[in-house]
Amino acid sequence: MKGEPALVRVRVFSRPQGFMEADLARNILKAEGIDCVLPGQYTAGVLPGIDGIQILVREADAERASEILASYFDTPQTSA
């Protein structure tokens, strides 16, 4: 529809813990002021590991959202 921002996928969670990770990702992005939607969150709960949960953000926020999520999910955690 005209006037609505384009949404793009920035990440997909599909492992058994995908629902929890997607929810965490949504909260991280929200804390950073980035709105997102998780269109597959309910299907993935029924069929874990089969249907991935996508994180969709506005196209204008995609690069920043990807960087934020990569810094959280793709950085090895070290124990102190």
N, C-alpha and C positions, 0 to 999 in steps of 0.2 A: 504494500500500500504506500501511496505517496505520503511523505511527511514522517514516516516511521523509520527509525535508524536501522541500517543493515546490521544483522547479527552474524558473528563469525565464531567458529569453534576454536578455542584456545587449548583445550585438553580433553582427554577422554579417560575415564577411570573404569576398568573392567575386571579387575581382580576381585576375589571374594570380599575384600574390605573396601571395594570401590565406593559403596554408598557412603561410608564414613569419611573417606578421603574427599569425595566430592562435596560433602557437607562442610568439611573443614575448609576446602578451597573456596567455597561460597562465602564463608565467614571471613576468611583472610581478605578476599577481594572487597567485601562490604566494608571492612575496617579501613581499607585503602580508598574508599569512596568510589568503587567501581561496581556498578550494577551488573548482575548476571542472572542467567536462567539455567536450570538443569532439566531439560525436557525428558531425559530418560530415567529420572531418579526412581519412579515408581515401578517401571518395568524391570529394572535391574534388581529391585528388591525381591521380585517374584522369581526371576531367573538369574541368580547371581553368577557372574562369570560369562554370561552369554550376551546379554544386551549391555553395552557400555553406557555409562552416564557421561554425557557431554556437558562441558561448561561453555556456554555461549555468552559473549559480551558484545557491546557495540563495537563496530569496526574501528571507530576512533580510539577505543580503549584497548584494542587487541594486543598491541606490542607491549604496552606497560603491564597488562594482565599476564601475558606469557612470561615476562621477566620476573614478576613477583612470584608466580607459581613455580617457576623453575628454581628460583633461589630457595624456596621452601622445600619442594619435593625432590629436586635433583641434586641437592648439595648433601654430600655425606655428613652425617651427624657424628661428632666425636664425643666421647664421654670424658668428663673431667675427673 
